[in-house]
Amino acid sequence: MSKTADSRQMPCLVCNGRGFHTCGACYGGGVFYISKTRLRFDRTLEFYQDRLACTGCFSSGRTSCQACKGIGWVLQSERAAG
């Protein structure tokens, strides 16, 4: 028998068949917010947040699953262990 006859396609258990994970750096938001201050013309401080794109997921909020290479499916052997 060939190798393909002994295996079948199953959903990836690591990513639940989605093919991606939520980015751990930005938690799926795709951006970071950095708190900053600046001095106004009237000599008071102004607080604001600067929005930066996430470099971990390229602003998509998702990272590709390494177990299934982003496909969502893996080949599983049908042979019984024994």
C-alpha positions in Angstrom: 0.0 0.0 0.0 1.1 3.6 -0.6 1.7 6.1 2.2 -1.4 8.1 1.3 -3.6 5.1 1.8 -2.4 4.6 5.4 -3.1 8.2 6.4 -6.1 10.5 6.4 -6.6 14.2 6.6 -7.6 15.5 10.0 -8.2 19.0 11.4 -5.1 20.4 13.2 -5.5 20.0 16.9 -3.0 22.8 17.7 -5.1 25.5 16.0 -8.5 23.7 15.9 -8.4 23.6 12.1 -8.2 27.4 11.7 -4.6 27.5 10.4 -3.7 30.5 12.6 -3.3 31.7 16.2 -4.1 35.0 17.8 -0.9 37.1 17.9 0.6 36.9 21.4 2.3 40.2 21.0 -0.7 42.4 20.3 -3.4 39.9 21.4 -5.2 40.1 18.1 -5.5 43.9 17.8 -2.7 44.3 15.2 -1.4 47.5 16.9 0.4 48.7 20.0 -0.4 51.8 22.0 2.5 53.6 23.6 1.8 56.3 26.2 3.7 59.6 25.6 3.8 63.1 26.9 4.6 66.4 25.2 4.8 70.0 26.3 2.1 72.4 25.0 2.5 76.0 24.1 1.1 77.1 27.5 3.8 75.0 29.2 1.5 72.3 30.5 2.0 68.6 29.8 -0.3 66.7 27.4 -0.7 63.0 27.6 -1.5 61.0 24.5 -1.1 57.5 23.0 0.8 56.8 19.9 -0.4 53.9 17.7 2.2 51.6 16.2 1.7 48.6 13.9 2.5 45.2 15.4 5.7 43.7 13.8 4.9 40.2 15.1 1.9 39.7 12.9 2.3 42.6 10.4 -0.9 44.2 11.8 -3.2 41.2 10.9 -3.7 40.1 14.5 -2.9 36.5 13.5 0.2 34.3 13.3 0.4 31.2 11.1 0.1 27.8 12.9 3.5 26.1 12.7 2.1 22.6 13.3 0.0 22.6 10.1 1.9 25.4 8.2 -1.2 27.5 8.1 -3.4 25.0 6.2 -5.5 23.9 9.1 -5.2 20.2 8.3 -2.7 17.5 9.1 -2.2 13.9 7.9 -2.7 11.4 10.6 -1.8 7.7 10.4 -4.6 5.2 10.4 -2.4 2.4 11.7 -3.2 1.2 15.2 -0.4 1.5 17.7 0.6 -1.9 18.9 
